[in-house]
Amino acid sequence: MYDRQQMYAGKPQRYGTQRVRKDPSTKEMVLWKIEDPDKVNALRKEMNLPPLEGFPQ
């Protein structure tokens, strides 16, 4: 919920849970901006989420 609220406010997300369409005419999704890309996987681990590797960025 935190990431979604941040995204709606136009701010970077913390956990990397929100994605947006890269181009409105396609279905390709990319991650919304992240607050601290170097720490995102550690934060995800604390929330029992898998690492971001393998997700489009």
PyMOL commands that place a pseudoatom at each C-alpha (Angstrom):
pseudoatom trace, name=CA, resn=MET, resi=1, chain=A, elem=C, hetatm=0, pos=[0.000, 0.000, 0.000]
pseudoatom trace, name=CA, resn=TYR, resi=2, chain=A, elem=C, hetatm=0, pos=[2.886, 2.358, 0.767]
pseudoatom trace, name=CA, resn=ASP, resi=3, chain=A, elem=C, hetatm=0, pos=[4.339, 2.020, -2.740]
pseudoatom trace, name=CA, resn=ARG, resi=4, chain=A, elem=C, hetatm=0, pos=[0.971, 2.612, -4.373]
pseudoatom trace, name=CA, resn=GLN, resi=5, chain=A, elem=C, hetatm=0, pos=[0.354, 5.769, -2.342]
pseudoatom trace, name=CA, resn=GLN, resi=6, chain=A, elem=C, hetatm=0, pos=[3.814, 7.040, -3.224]
pseudoatom trace, name=CA, resn=MET, resi=7, chain=A, elem=C, hetatm=0, pos=[3.245, 6.326, -6.909]
pseudoatom trace, name=CA, resn=TYR, resi=8, chain=A, elem=C, hetatm=0, pos=[-0.118, 8.138, -6.937]
pseudoatom trace, name=CA, resn=ALA, resi=9, chain=A, elem=C, hetatm=0, pos=[1.624, 11.109, -5.306]
pseudoatom trace, name=CA, resn=GLY, resi=10, chain=A, elem=C, hetatm=0, pos=[4.288, 11.031, -8.053]
pseudoatom trace, name=CA, resn=LYS, resi=11, chain=A, elem=C, hetatm=0, pos=[6.998, 10.012, -5.585]
pseudoatom trace, name=CA, resn=PRO, resi=12, chain=A, elem=C, hetatm=0, pos=[9.443, 7.079, -5.760]
pseudoatom trace, name=CA, resn=GLN, resi=13, chain=A, elem=C, hetatm=0, pos=[8.379, 3.785, -4.235]
pseudoatom trace, name=CA, resn=ARG, resi=14, chain=A, elem=C, hetatm=0, pos=[10.268, 1.916, -1.517]
pseudoatom trace, name=CA, resn=TYR, resi=15, chain=A, elem=C, hetatm=0, pos=[9.690, -1.803, -2.207]
pseudoatom trace, name=CA, resn=GLY, resi=16, chain=A, elem=C, hetatm=0, pos=[9.414, -2.011, -5.985]
pseudoatom trace, name=CA, resn=THR, resi=17, chain=A, elem=C, hetatm=0, pos=[5.881, -3.395, -6.037]
pseudoatom trace, name=CA, resn=GLN, resi=18, chain=A, elem=C, hetatm=0, pos=[4.381, -0.947, -8.531]
pseudoatom trace, name=CA, resn=ARG, resi=19, chain=A, elem=C, hetatm=0, pos=[4.742, -1.061, -12.280]
pseudoatom trace, name=CA, resn=VAL, resi=20, chain=A, elem=C, hetatm=0, pos=[3.407, 1.187, -15.015]
pseudoatom trace, name=CA, resn=ARG, resi=21, chain=A, elem=C, hetatm=0, pos=[2.982, 0.851, -18.757]
pseudoatom trace, name=CA, resn=LYS, resi=22, chain=A, elem=C, hetatm=0, pos=[6.138, 1.832, -20.586]
pseudoatom trace, name=CA, resn=ASP, resi=23, chain=A, elem=C, hetatm=0, pos=[4.063, 3.055, -23.506]
pseudoatom trace, name=CA, resn=PRO, resi=24, chain=A, elem=C, hetatm=0, pos=[0.258, 3.434, -23.427]
pseudoatom trace, name=CA, resn=SER, resi=25, chain=A, elem=C, hetatm=0, pos=[-0.028, 1.626, -26.773]
pseudoatom trace, name=CA, resn=THR, resi=26, chain=A, elem=C, hetatm=0, pos=[1.694, -1.546, -25.497]
pseudoatom trace, name=CA, resn=LYS, resi=27, chain=A, elem=C, hetatm=0, pos=[1.295, -3.933, -22.595]
pseudoatom trace, name=CA, resn=GLU, resi=28, chain=A, elem=C, hetatm=0, pos=[4.958, -3.717, -21.573]
pseudoatom trace, name=CA, resn=MET, resi=29, chain=A, elem=C, hetatm=0, pos=[5.307, -2.866, -17.879]
pseudoatom trace, name=CA, resn=VAL, resi=30, chain=A, elem=C, hetatm=0, pos=[8.281, -1.258, -16.126]
pseudoatom trace, name=CA, resn=LEU, resi=31, chain=A, elem=C, hetatm=0, pos=[8.985, -0.500, -12.492]
pseudoatom trace, name=CA, resn=TRP, resi=32, chain=A, elem=C, hetatm=0, pos=[7.920, 2.865, -11.133]
pseudoatom trace, name=CA, resn=LYS, resi=33, chain=A, elem=C, hetatm=0, pos=[10.885, 4.883, -9.785]
pseudoatom trace, name=CA, resn=ILE, resi=34, chain=A, elem=C, hetatm=0, pos=[12.489, 3.501, -6.618]
pseudoatom trace, name=CA, resn=GLU, resi=35, chain=A, elem=C, hetatm=0, pos=[13.709, 5.557, -3.629]
pseudoatom trace, name=CA, resn=ASP, resi=36, chain=A, elem=C, hetatm=0, pos=[16.931, 3.637, -3.063]
pseudoatom trace, name=CA, resn=PRO, resi=37, chain=A, elem=C, hetatm=0, pos=[17.722, 1.056, -5.760]
pseudoatom trace, name=CA, resn=ASP, resi=38, chain=A, elem=C, hetatm=0, pos=[20.808, -0.136, -3.835]
pseudoatom trace, name=CA, resn=LYS, resi=39, chain=A, elem=C, hetatm=0, pos=[18.727, -1.099, -0.773]
pseudoatom trace, name=CA, resn=VAL, resi=40, chain=A, elem=C, hetatm=0, pos=[15.480, -2.215, -2.413]
pseudoatom trace, name=CA, resn=ASN, resi=41, chain=A, elem=C, hetatm=0, pos=[16.192, -5.961, -2.215]
pseudoatom trace, name=CA, resn=ALA, resi=42, chain=A, elem=C, hetatm=0, pos=[17.070, -5.734, 1.497]
pseudoatom trace, name=CA, resn=LEU, resi=43, chain=A, elem=C, hetatm=0, pos=[13.822, -3.863, 2.125]
pseudoatom trace, name=CA, resn=ARG, resi=44, chain=A, elem=C, hetatm=0, pos=[11.901, -6.434, 0.063]
pseudoatom trace, name=CA, resn=LYS, resi=45, chain=A, elem=C, hetatm=0, pos=[13.439, -9.255, 2.096]
pseudoatom trace, name=CA, resn=GLU, resi=46, chain=A, elem=C, hetatm=0, pos=[12.187, -7.630, 5.313]
pseudoatom trace, name=CA, resn=MET, resi=47, chain=A, elem=C, hetatm=0, pos=[8.669, -7.741, 3.836]
pseudoatom trace, name=CA, resn=ASN, resi=48, chain=A, elem=C, hetatm=0, pos=[9.030, -11.372, 2.637]
pseudoatom trace, name=CA, resn=LEU, resi=49, chain=A, elem=C, hetatm=0, pos=[9.111, -10.330, -1.029]
pseudoatom trace, name=CA, resn=PRO, resi=50, chain=A, elem=C, hetatm=0, pos=[11.463, -11.918, -3.595]
pseudoatom trace, name=CA, resn=PRO, resi=51, chain=A, elem=C, hetatm=0, pos=[14.384, -9.893, -5.006]
pseudoatom trace, name=CA, resn=LEU, resi=52, chain=A, elem=C, hetatm=0, pos=[13.768, -7.719, -8.048]
pseudoatom trace, name=CA, resn=GLU, resi=53, chain=A, elem=C, hetatm=0, pos=[16.194, -9.596, -10.299]
pseudoatom trace, name=CA, resn=GLY, resi=54, chain=A, elem=C, hetatm=0, pos=[14.380, -10.783, -13.379]
pseudoatom trace, name=CA, resn=PHE, resi=55, chain=A, elem=C, hetatm=0, pos=[11.742, -8.034, -13.311]
pseudoatom trace, name=CA, resn=PRO, resi=56, chain=A, elem=C, hetatm=0, pos=[11.784, -5.412, -16.077]
pseudoatom trace, name=CA, resn=GLN, resi=57, chain=A, elem=C, hetatm=0, pos=[13.297, -2.190, -14.806]
for i in range(1, 57): cmd.bond("trace and resi %d" % i, "trace and resi %d" % (i + 1))
show_as sticks, trace
zoom trace
